[in-house]
Amino acid sequence: MAELMDWLEARTPEAPPALRVRIADLVLEHPEWESMPLPEALIAAGERLMQDVLAAPPRNRDSAVDLLAADACVTYAFEAAADEPERIVALADGAMQRIARLAG
């Protein structure tokens, strides 16, 4: 997970410690994401975190970090995609479809 973790660790300003730890733990659990383009890996991380949020009992405050981490991962995905602006529309369409399916 060197490239993905290095990229995440280079973000400034730094995310709060709880958020950084949650994202790092998740990334380390999914070594398959290292072979994906960075924006897609980050969307996959956000999607996985949202699955955890949706599976949690209602009003479970423990899932707050997962919700914030999901938001951060999707935001980071678009930050990473900014290096290839021609891909942003396709990334946005795919991300919306994947996240919308979670609610269904």
MOPAC internal coordinates of N, CA, C and O (Angstrom, degrees):
PM7 1SCF
backbone

  N    0.0000 0     0.00 0     0.00 0    0    0    0
  C    1.4440 1     0.00 0     0.00 0    1    0    0
  C    1.5164 1   110.91 1     0.00 0    2    1    0
  O    1.2310 1   120.78 1  -155.84 1    3    2    1
  N    1.2818 1   116.12 1    24.16 1    3    2    1
  C    1.4631 1   120.28 1  -173.29 1    5    3    2
  C    1.5268 1   112.39 1   -59.46 1    6    5    3
  O    1.2310 1   119.94 1   126.80 1    7    6    5
  N    1.3219 1   117.73 1   -53.20 1    7    6    5
  C    1.4664 1   119.10 1  -175.38 1    9    7    6
  C    1.5253 1   111.62 1   -63.78 1   10    9    7
  O    1.2310 1   120.40 1   132.08 1   11   10    9
  N    1.3189 1   116.84 1   -47.92 1   11   10    9
  C    1.4605 1   120.53 1  -178.89 1   13   11   10
  C    1.5251 1   110.59 1   -63.90 1   14   13   11
  O    1.2310 1   120.13 1   133.25 1   15   14   13
  N    1.3192 1   117.35 1   -46.75 1   15   14   13
  C    1.4680 1   120.11 1   179.87 1   17   15   14
  C    1.5295 1   111.33 1   -65.08 1   18   17   15
  O    1.2310 1   120.32 1   139.12 1   19   18   17
  N    1.3260 1   116.99 1   -40.88 1   19   18   17
  C    1.4675 1   119.74 1   177.90 1   21   19   18
  C    1.5257 1   110.56 1   -60.72 1   22   21   19
  O    1.2310 1   120.85 1   136.98 1   23   22   21
  N    1.3253 1   115.98 1   -43.02 1   23   22   21
  C    1.4629 1   120.32 1  -179.74 1   25   23   22
  C    1.5316 1   109.91 1   -62.76 1   26   25   23
  O    1.2310 1   120.63 1   133.96 1   27   26   25
  N    1.3241 1   116.40 1   -46.04 1   27   26   25
  C    1.4642 1   120.23 1  -179.89 1   29   27   26
  C    1.5285 1   111.70 1   -62.35 1   30   29   27
  O    1.2310 1   120.48 1   138.46 1   31   30   29
  N    1.3129 1   116.68 1   -41.54 1   31   30   29
  C    1.4568 1   120.87 1  -178.55 1   33   31   30
  C    1.5256 1   112.71 1   -69.54 1   34   33   31
  O    1.2310 1   120.36 1   159.93 1   35   34   33
  N    1.3181 1   116.91 1   -20.07 1   35   34   33
  C    1.4625 1   120.85 1  -179.46 1   37   35   34
  C    1.5288 1   113.20 1   -85.19 1   38   37   35
  O    1.2310 1   119.73 1   175.17 1   39   38   37
  N    1.3341 1   118.11 1    -4.83 1   39   38   37
  C    1.4715 1   121.07 1  -177.91 1   41   39   38
  C    1.5234 1   110.36 1   -65.49 1   42   41   39
  O    1.2310 1   121.90 1   -43.77 1   43   42   41
  N    1.3151 1   113.98 1   136.23 1   43   42   41
  C    1.4640 1   120.04 1   173.56 1   45   43   42
  C    1.5237 1   108.08 1  -132.26 1   46   45   43
  O    1.2310 1   119.81 1   -39.72 1   47   46   45
  N    1.2934 1   117.97 1   140.28 1   47   46   45
  C    1.4589 1   125.23 1    -4.33 1   49   47   46
  C    1.5313 1   110.13 1   -69.12 1   50   49   47
  O    1.2310 1   120.83 1   -21.68 1   51   50   49
  N    1.3098 1   116.02 1   158.32 1   51   50   49
  C    1.4615 1   120.70 1   179.27 1   53   51   50
  C    1.5255 1   110.48 1   -64.29 1   54   53   51
  O    1.2310 1   121.67 1   -35.65 1   55   54   53
  N    1.3033 1   114.41 1   144.35 1   55   54   53
  C    1.4682 1   119.67 1   172.91 1   57   55   54
  C    1.5295 1   108.21 1   -72.80 1   58   57   55
  O    1.2310 1   120.12 1   -20.39 1   59   58   57
  N    1.3185 1   117.38 1   159.61 1   59   58   57
  C    1.4643 1   119.50 1   176.14 1   61   59   58
  C    1.5365 1   110.82 1   -57.05 1   62   61   59
  O    1.2310 1   120.25 1   -30.03 1   63   62   61
  N    1.3199 1   117.13 1   149.97 1   63   62   61
  C    1.4696 1   120.80 1  -175.38 1   65   63   62
  C    1.5333 1   114.51 1   -52.90 1   66   65   63
  O    1.2310 1   119.46 1   135.82 1   67   66   65
  N    1.3312 1   118.64 1   -44.18 1   67   66   65
  C    1.4718 1   120.55 1  -178.35 1   69   67   66
  C    1.5272 1   110.89 1   -61.15 1   70   69   67
  O    1.2310 1   120.61 1   142.70 1   71   70   69
  N    1.3058 1   116.45 1   -37.30 1   71   70   69
  C    1.4614 1   121.45 1   179.43 1   73   71   70
  C    1.5262 1   110.44 1   -69.42 1   74   73   71
  O    1.2310 1   120.53 1   133.88 1   75   74   73
  N    1.3212 1   116.60 1   -46.12 1   75   74   73
  C    1.4692 1   120.45 1   179.04 1   77   75   74
  C    1.5281 1   111.05 1   -59.63 1   78   77   75
  O    1.2310 1   120.49 1   136.51 1   79   78   77
  N    1.3204 1   116.66 1   -43.49 1   79   78   77
  C    1.4642 1   120.92 1  -179.35 1   81   79   78
  C    1.5236 1   110.73 1   -64.73 1   82   81   79
  O    1.2310 1   119.95 1   135.92 1   83   82   81
  N    1.3288 1   117.71 1   -44.08 1   83   82   81
  C    1.4723 1   120.64 1  -178.94 1   85   83   82
  C    1.5124 1   111.22 1   -62.48 1   86   85   83
  O    1.2310 1   120.06 1   135.30 1   87   86   85
  N    1.3224 1   117.48 1   -44.70 1   87   86   85
  C    1.4657 1   120.93 1   180.00 1   89   87   86
  C    1.5262 1   109.85 1   -66.75 1   90   89   87
  O    1.2310 1   119.88 1   135.73 1   91   90   89
  N    1.3232 1   117.83 1   -44.27 1   91   90   89
  C    1.4705 1   121.17 1   179.79 1   93   91   90
  C    1.5251 1   110.74 1   -61.05 1   94   93   91
  O    1.2310 1   120.20 1   135.65 1   95   94   93
  N    1.3314 1   117.23 1   -44.35 1   95   94   93
  C    1.4711 1   120.03 1   178.90 1   97   95   94
  C    1.5220 1   110.97 1   -59.47 1   98   97   95
  O    1.2310 1   120.52 1   135.59 1   99   98   97
  N    1.3221 1   116.61 1   -44.41 1   99   98   97
  C    1.4612 1   120.61 1  -179.34 1  101   99   98
  C    1.5253 1   110.96 1   -64.68 1  102  101   99
  O    1.2310 1   120.15 1   134.76 1  103  102  101
  N    1.3135 1   117.32 1   -45.24 1  103  102  101
  C    1.4691 1   121.33 1  -179.81 1  105  103  102
  C    1.5227 1   110.18 1   -60.29 1  106  105  103
  O    1.2310 1   120.31 1   138.32 1  107  106  105
  N    1.3143 1   117.02 1   -41.68 1  107  106  105
  C    1.4621 1   120.59 1  -179.93 1  109  107  106
  C    1.5309 1   112.18 1   -67.47 1  110  109  107
  O    1.2310 1   120.16 1   153.68 1  111  110  109
  N    1.3247 1   117.30 1   -26.32 1  111  110  109
  C    1.4682 1   121.80 1   176.50 1  113  111  110
  C    1.5283 1   112.32 1   -74.92 1  114  113  111
  O    1.2310 1   119.99 1   165.20 1  115  114  113
  N    1.3355 1   117.62 1   -14.80 1  115  114  113
  C    1.4703 1   121.71 1  -174.83 1  117  115  114
  C    1.5332 1   111.27 1  -127.40 1  118  117  115
  O    1.2310 1   120.19 1  -106.91 1  119  118  117
  N    1.3183 1   117.24 1    73.09 1  119  118  117
  C    1.4654 1   119.79 1  -179.51 1  121  119  118
  C    1.5357 1   113.10 1   -62.62 1  122  121  119
  O    1.2310 1   120.02 1   160.66 1  123  122  121
  N    1.3263 1   117.57 1   -19.34 1  123  122  121
  C    1.4684 1   120.53 1   179.25 1  125  123  122
  C    1.5209 1   111.94 1   -65.18 1  126  125  123
  O    1.2310 1   119.93 1   158.56 1  127  126  125
  N    1.3184 1   117.74 1   -21.44 1  127  126  125
  C    1.4632 1   120.49 1   179.98 1  129  127  126
  C    1.5236 1   111.93 1   -69.32 1  130  129  127
  O    1.2310 1   120.05 1   158.27 1  131  130  129
  N    1.3122 1   117.51 1   -21.73 1  131  130  129
  C    1.4660 1   120.50 1  -179.41 1  133  131  130
  C    1.5300 1   111.50 1   -62.93 1  134  133  131
  O    1.2310 1   120.30 1   151.83 1  135  134  133
  N    1.3306 1   117.04 1   -28.17 1  135  134  133
  C    1.4669 1   119.76 1  -178.98 1  137  135  134
  C    1.5302 1   112.47 1   -84.18 1  138  137  135
  O    1.2310 1   120.29 1   175.36 1  139  138  137
  N    1.3187 1   117.05 1    -4.64 1  139  138  137
  C    1.4654 1   121.08 1  -179.26 1  141  139  138
  C    1.5302 1   109.87 1   -92.48 1  142  141  139
  O    1.2310 1   120.31 1   -25.12 1  143  142  141
  N    1.3461 1   117.02 1   154.88 1  143  142  141
  C    1.4636 1   118.46 1   170.19 1  145  143  142
  C    1.5309 1   109.21 1   -57.58 1  146  145  143
  O    1.2310 1   120.49 1   -35.60 1  147  146  145
  N    1.3072 1   116.66 1   144.40 1  147  146  145
  C    1.4598 1   122.50 1  -174.56 1  149  147  146
  C    1.5309 1   113.77 1   -50.73 1  150  149  147
  O    1.2310 1   118.75 1   130.87 1  151  150  149
  N    1.3397 1   119.99 1   -49.13 1  151  150  149
  C    1.4713 1   118.51 1   179.99 1  153  151  150
  C    1.5308 1   112.67 1   -59.97 1  154  153  151
  O    1.2310 1   120.17 1   139.55 1  155  154  153
  N    1.3236 1   117.29 1   -40.45 1  155  154  153
  C    1.4644 1   120.43 1  -179.25 1  157  155  154
  C    1.5261 1   111.12 1   -68.56 1  158  157  155
  O    1.2310 1   120.14 1   142.53 1  159  158  157
  N    1.3246 1   117.34 1   -37.47 1  159  158  157
  C    1.4639 1   120.32 1   177.12 1  161  159  158
  C    1.5247 1   110.67 1   -63.04 1  162  161  159
  O    1.2310 1   120.69 1   139.71 1  163  162  161
  N    1.3051 1   116.29 1   -40.29 1  163  162  161
  C    1.4659 1   120.20 1   179.78 1  165  163  162
  C    1.5223 1   111.96 1   -70.33 1  166  165  163
  O    1.2310 1   120.04 1   144.81 1  167  166  165
  N    1.3197 1   117.52 1   -35.19 1  167  166  165
  C    1.4693 1   120.66 1   174.44 1  169  167  166
  C    1.5315 1   108.70 1   -65.01 1  170  169  167
  O    1.2310 1   120.02 1   137.46 1  171  170  169
  N    1.3267 1   117.57 1   -42.54 1  171  170  169
  C    1.4658 1   120.81 1   177.74 1  173  171  170
  C    1.5259 1   110.69 1   -59.92 1  174  173  171
  O    1.2310 1   120.15 1   139.75 1  175  174  173
  N    1.3192 1   117.32 1   -40.25 1  175  174  173
  C    1.4621 1   120.92 1   177.85 1  177  175  174
  C    1.5276 1   110.54 1   -64.13 1  178  177  175
  O    1.2310 1   120.36 1   134.69 1  179  178  177
  N    1.3274 1   116.93 1   -45.31 1  179  178  177
  C    1.4577 1   120.44 1   178.15 1  181  179  178
  C    1.5222 1   111.75 1   -61.51 1  182  181  179
  O    1.2310 1   121.06 1   139.02 1  183  182  181
  N    1.3248 1   115.58 1   -40.98 1  183  182  181
  C    1.4627 1   120.37 1   178.92 1  185  183  182
  C    1.5328 1   110.35 1   -63.31 1  186  185  183
  O    1.2310 1   120.36 1   135.37 1  187  186  185
  N    1.3167 1   116.92 1   -44.63 1  187  186  185
  C    1.4701 1   120.96 1   179.78 1  189  187  186
  C    1.5359 1   110.65 1   -61.52 1  190  189  187
  O    1.2310 1   120.75 1   136.68 1  191  190  189
  N    1.3186 1   116.17 1   -43.32 1  191  190  189
  C    1.4600 1   120.11 1   179.17 1  193  191  190
  C    1.5278 1   111.44 1   -63.85 1  194  193  191
  O    1.2310 1   120.28 1   140.46 1  195  194  193
  N    1.3279 1   117.07 1   -39.54 1  195  194  193
  C    1.4732 1   119.87 1   178.14 1  197  195  194
  C    1.5227 1   110.80 1   -65.62 1  198  197  195
  O    1.2310 1   120.06 1   145.51 1  199  198  197
  N    1.3193 1   117.49 1   -34.49 1  199  198  197
  C    1.4637 1   119.90 1   175.31 1  201  199  198
  C    1.5313 1   109.80 1   -59.89 1  202  201  199
  O    1.2310 1   120.71 1   137.84 1  203  202  201
  N    1.3339 1   116.24 1   -42.16 1  203  202  201
  C    1.4612 1   120.39 1   178.48 1  205  203  202
  C    1.5310 1   110.81 1   -63.86 1  206  205  203
  O    1.2310 1   120.40 1   137.94 1  207  206  205
  N    1.3228 1   116.84 1   -42.06 1  207  206  205
  C    1.4680 1   120.77 1   179.58 1  209  207  206
  C    1.5295 1   110.03 1   -62.37 1  210  209  207
  O    1.2310 1   120.51 1   133.70 1  211  210  209
  N    1.3212 1   116.64 1   -46.30 1  211  210  209
  C    1.4676 1   120.62 1  -177.63 1  213  211  210
  C    1.5214 1   112.39 1   -68.92 1  214  213  211
  O    1.2310 1   120.19 1   154.19 1  215  214  213
  N    1.3268 1   117.25 1   -25.81 1  215  214  213
  C    1.4648 1   121.07 1   179.59 1  217  215  214
  C    1.5286 1   112.35 1   -83.91 1  218  217  215
  O    1.2310 1   120.15 1   165.30 1  219  218  217
  N    1.3145 1   117.32 1   -14.70 1  219  218  217
  C    1.4702 1   121.44 1  -178.43 1  221  219  218
  C    1.5216 1   110.35 1   -73.24 1  222  221  219
  O    1.2310 1   120.70 1   -26.85 1  223  222  221
  N    1.3258 1   116.27 1   153.15 1  223  222  221
  C    1.4739 1   119.06 1   175.60 1  225  223  222
  C    1.5293 1   110.20 1   -59.98 1  226  225  223
  O    1.2310 1   120.25 1   -30.86 1  227  226  225
  N    1.3229 1   117.12 1   149.14 1  227  226  225
  C    1.4725 1   119.86 1   178.06 1  229  227  226
  C    1.5273 1   111.37 1   -55.85 1  230  229  227
  O    1.2310 1   121.72 1   -36.02 1  231  230  229
  N    1.3094 1   114.31 1   143.98 1  231  230  229
  C    1.4704 1   122.54 1   177.51 1  233  231  230
  C    1.5213 1   112.91 1    59.53 1  234  233  231
  O    1.2310 1   120.62 1  -151.68 1  235  234  233
  N    1.3160 1   116.43 1    28.32 1  235  234  233
  C    1.4569 1   121.07 1   177.31 1  237  235  234
  C    1.5272 1   108.36 1   -84.80 1  238  237  235
  O    1.2310 1   120.41 1   -72.00 1  239  238  237
  N    1.3064 1   116.82 1   108.00 1  239  238  237
  C    1.4652 1   120.37 1  -177.88 1  241  239  238
  C    1.5143 1   112.93 1   -65.98 1  242  241  239
  O    1.2310 1   120.21 1   160.35 1  243  242  241
  N    1.3227 1   117.21 1   -19.65 1  243  242  241
  C    1.4573 1   120.15 1   178.43 1  245  243  242
  C    1.5289 1   111.62 1   -63.93 1  246  245  243
  O    1.2310 1   120.37 1   155.99 1  247  246  245
  N    1.3217 1   116.90 1   -24.01 1  247  246  245
  C    1.4633 1   119.85 1  -178.97 1  249  247  246
  C    1.5270 1   112.44 1   -83.79 1  250  249  247
  O    1.2310 1   119.99 1   177.26 1  251  250  249
  N    1.3330 1   117.63 1    -2.74 1  251  250  249
  C    1.4674 1   120.39 1  -179.35 1  253  251  250
  C    1.5274 1   111.50 1   -61.16 1  254  253  251
  O    1.2310 1   120.09 1   138.71 1  255  254  253
  N    1.3146 1   117.43 1   -41.29 1  255  254  253
  C    1.4633 1   120.02 1   179.25 1  257  255  254
  C    1.5235 1   110.01 1   -64.48 1  258  257  255
  O    1.2310 1   120.17 1   140.61 1  259  258  257
  N    1.3427 1   117.28 1   -39.39 1  259  258  257
  C    1.4612 1   120.09 1   177.77 1  261  259  258
  C    1.5245 1   111.13 1   -62.82 1  262  261  259
  O    1.2310 1   120.10 1   139.35 1  263  262  261
  N    1.3230 1   117.41 1   -40.65 1  263  262  261
  C    1.4647 1   121.19 1   179.22 1  265  263  262
  C    1.5270 1   110.64 1   -64.24 1  266  265  263
  O    1.2310 1   120.47 1   134.54 1  267  266  265
  N    1.3146 1   116.71 1   -45.46 1  267  266  265
  C    1.4657 1   120.47 1   177.96 1  269  267  266
  C    1.5312 1   111.27 1   -65.21 1  270  269  267
  O    1.2310 1   120.37 1   141.20 1  271  270  269
  N    1.3202 1   116.91 1   -38.80 1  271  270  269
  C    1.4637 1   120.68 1   179.23 1  273  271  270
  C    1.5290 1   110.73 1   -67.51 1  274  273  271
  O    1.2310 1   120.24 1   142.56 1  275  274  273
  N    1.3333 1   117.15 1   -37.44 1  275  274  273
  C    1.4683 1   120.43 1   176.86 1  277  275  274
  C    1.5187 1   110.24 1   -61.69 1  278  277  275
  O    1.2310 1   120.83 1   134.12 1  279  278  277
  N    1.3241 1   116.03 1   -45.88 1  279  278  277
  C    1.4624 1   120.87 1   177.50 1  281  279  278
  C    1.5262 1   110.68 1   -59.79 1  282  281  279
  O    1.2310 1   120.64 1   136.55 1  283  282  281
  N    1.3251 1   116.38 1   -43.45 1  283  282  281
  C    1.4700 1   120.40 1   179.96 1  285  283  282
  C    1.5246 1   110.84 1   -63.29 1  286  285  283
  O    1.2310 1   120.26 1   137.62 1  287  286  285
  N    1.3212 1   117.11 1   -42.38 1  287  286  285
  C    1.4732 1   119.77 1  -178.93 1  289  287  286
  C    1.5268 1   111.71 1   -63.42 1  290  289  287
  O    1.2310 1   120.40 1   137.49 1  291  290  289
  N    1.3174 1   116.84 1   -42.51 1  291  290  289
  C    1.4657 1   119.61 1   179.34 1  293  291  290
  C    1.5358 1   109.75 1   -67.27 1  294  293  291
  O    1.2310 1   120.40 1   139.36 1  295  294  293
  N    1.3110 1   116.84 1   -40.64 1  295  294  293
  C    1.4706 1   120.23 1   176.48 1  297  295  294
  C    1.5242 1   110.25 1   -61.46 1  298  297  295
  O    1.2310 1   120.43 1   134.84 1  299  298  297
  N    1.3228 1   116.79 1   -45.16 1  299  298  297
  C    1.4622 1   121.05 1   177.77 1  301  299  298
  C    1.5261 1   111.38 1   -61.52 1  302  301  299
  O    1.2310 1   120.18 1   143.89 1  303  302  301
  N    1.3296 1   117.27 1   -36.11 1  303  302  301
  C    1.4700 1   120.57 1   179.29 1  305  303  302
  C    1.5248 1   110.45 1   -58.69 1  306  305  303
  O    1.2310 1   120.72 1   137.60 1  307  306  305
  N    1.3294 1   116.23 1   -42.40 1  307  306  305
  C    1.4598 1   119.13 1  -179.47 1  309  307  306
  C    1.5215 1   111.52 1   -76.16 1  310  309  307
  O    1.2310 1   120.22 1   150.10 1  311  310  309
  N    1.3010 1   117.19 1   -29.90 1  311  310  309
  C    1.4599 1   119.94 1   173.01 1  313  311  310
  C    1.5339 1   109.53 1   -63.37 1  314  313  311
  O    1.2310 1   120.41 1   135.62 1  315  314  313
  N    1.3243 1   116.83 1   -44.38 1  315  314  313
  C    1.4648 1   120.83 1   178.53 1  317  315  314
  C    1.5244 1   111.11 1   -65.78 1  318  317  315
  O    1.2310 1   120.56 1   143.28 1  319  318  317
  N    1.3236 1   116.53 1   -36.72 1  319  318  317
  C    1.4645 1   120.62 1  -178.87 1  321  319  318
  C    1.5147 1   112.35 1   -71.46 1  322  321  319
  O    1.2310 1   119.88 1   163.27 1  323  322  321
  N    1.3134 1   117.84 1   -16.73 1  323  322  321
  C    1.4679 1   120.75 1  -179.70 1  325  323  322
  C    1.5265 1   111.74 1   -60.64 1  326  325  323
  O    1.2310 1   120.52 1   158.61 1  327  326  325
  N    1.3240 1   116.62 1   -21.39 1  327  326  325
  C    1.4683 1   120.17 1   176.49 1  329  327  326
  C    1.5241 1   111.87 1   -70.75 1  330  329  327
  O    1.2310 1   120.45 1   161.52 1  331  330  329
  N    1.3296 1   116.74 1   -18.48 1  331  330  329
  C    1.4593 1   122.59 1   178.25 1  333  331  330
  C    1.5344 1   108.51 1  -132.34 1  334  333  331
  O    1.2310 1   120.14 1  -107.07 1  335  334  333
  N    1.3226 1   117.34 1    72.93 1  335  334  333
  C    1.4703 1   119.87 1  -172.76 1  337  335  334
  C    1.5209 1   114.60 1   -58.08 1  338  337  335
  O    1.2310 1   120.03 1   155.05 1  339  338  337
  N    1.3040 1   117.54 1   -24.95 1  339  338  337
  C    1.4651 1   119.45 1   179.40 1  341  339  338
  C    1.5239 1   112.38 1   -67.23 1  342  341  339
  O    1.2310 1   119.69 1   165.94 1  343  342  341
  N    1.3288 1   118.20 1   -14.06 1  343  342  341
  C    1.4659 1   122.18 1  -179.00 1  345  343  342
  C    1.5292 1   112.82 1   -98.57 1  346  345  343
  O    1.2310 1   119.56 1   173.59 1  347  346  345
  N    1.3094 1   118.44 1    -6.41 1  347  346  345
  C    1.4684 1   120.77 1  -172.17 1  349  347  346
  C    1.5285 1   112.03 1   -65.27 1  350  349  347
  O    1.2310 1   119.45 1   139.45 1  351  350  349
  N    1.3210 1   118.66 1   -40.55 1  351  350  349
  C    1.4721 1   120.21 1  -178.89 1  353  351  350
  C    1.5258 1   109.77 1   -63.36 1  354  353  351
  O    1.2310 1   119.80 1   134.42 1  355  354  353
  N    1.3157 1   117.99 1   -45.58 1  355  354  353
  C    1.4646 1   120.77 1   179.31 1  357  355  354
  C    1.5327 1   110.72 1   -64.59 1  358  357  355
  O    1.2310 1   120.39 1   140.26 1  359  358  357
  N    1.3201 1   116.86 1   -39.74 1  359  358  357
  C    1.4575 1   120.58 1   178.27 1  361  359  358
  C    1.5262 1   110.05 1   -62.93 1  362  361  359
  O    1.2310 1   120.33 1   134.79 1  363  362  361
  N    1.3236 1   116.98 1   -45.21 1  363  362  361
  C    1.4680 1   121.02 1   179.88 1  365  363  362
  C    1.5235 1   111.02 1   -62.21 1  366  365  363
  O    1.2310 1   120.25 1   134.79 1  367  366  365
  N    1.3207 1   117.12 1   -45.21 1  367  366  365
  C    1.4694 1   120.36 1   179.12 1  369  367  366
  C    1.5251 1   110.85 1   -60.29 1  370  369  367
  O    1.2310 1   120.64 1   132.86 1  371  370  369
  N    1.3207 1   116.38 1   -47.14 1  371  370  369
  C    1.4616 1   120.58 1  -179.83 1  373  371  370
  C    1.5111 1   112.27 1   -63.83 1  374  373  371
  O    1.2310 1   120.51 1   137.71 1  375  374  373
  N    1.3258 1   116.63 1   -42.29 1  375  374  373
  C    1.4677 1   120.65 1   179.65 1  377  375  374
  C    1.5242 1   110.88 1   -63.18 1  378  377  375
  O    1.2310 1   120.28 1   136.07 1  379  378  377
  N    1.3341 1   117.08 1   -43.93 1  379  378  377
  C    1.4686 1   120.14 1   179.93 1  381  379  378
  C    1.5214 1   110.72 1   -61.95 1  382  381  379
  O    1.2310 1   120.42 1   137.31 1  383  382  381
  N    1.3192 1   116.80 1   -42.69 1  383  382  381
  C    1.4555 1   120.15 1  -179.62 1  385  383  382
  C    1.5285 1   111.48 1   -64.56 1  386  385  383
  O    1.2310 1   120.56 1   136.01 1  387  386  385
  N    1.3335 1   116.53 1   -43.99 1  387  386  385
  C    1.4701 1   120.29 1  -178.62 1  389  387  386
  C    1.5295 1   110.60 1   -65.38 1  390  389  387
  O    1.2310 1   120.17 1   135.83 1  391  390  389
  N    1.3090 1   117.27 1   -44.17 1  391  390  389
  C    1.4596 1   120.33 1  -177.65 1  393  391  390
  C    1.5373 1   110.70 1   -71.10 1  394  393  391
  O    1.2310 1   120.27 1   142.98 1  395  394  393
  N    1.3264 1   117.10 1   -37.02 1  395  394  393
  C    1.4669 1   120.01 1   177.84 1  397  395  394
  C    1.5315 1   111.38 1   -63.93 1  398  397  395
  O    1.2310 1   120.10 1   143.79 1  399  398  397
  N    1.3199 1   117.41 1   -36.21 1  399  398  397
  C    1.4646 1   120.65 1   178.14 1  401  399  398
  C    1.5270 1   111.84 1   -62.23 1  402  401  399
  O    1.2310 1   120.11 1   151.65 1  403  402  401
  N    1.3087 1   117.40 1   -28.35 1  403  402  401
  C    1.4717 1   120.79 1   179.92 1  405  403  402
  C    1.5201 1   111.24 1   -63.64 1  406  405  403
  O    1.2310 1   120.67 1   145.05 1  407  406  405
  N    1.3159 1   116.32 1   -34.95 1  407  406  405
  C    1.4640 1   120.82 1  -178.12 1  409  407  406
  C    1.5320 1   112.23 1   -77.72 1  410  409  407
  O    1.2310 1   120.84 1   160.34 1  411  410  409
  N    1.3245 1   116.00 1   -19.66 1  411  410  409
  C    1.4574 1   120.60 1  -175.73 1  413  411  410
  C    1.4786 1   111.81 1   -83.22 1  414  413  411
  O    1.2310 1   120.10 1   180.00 1  415  414  413

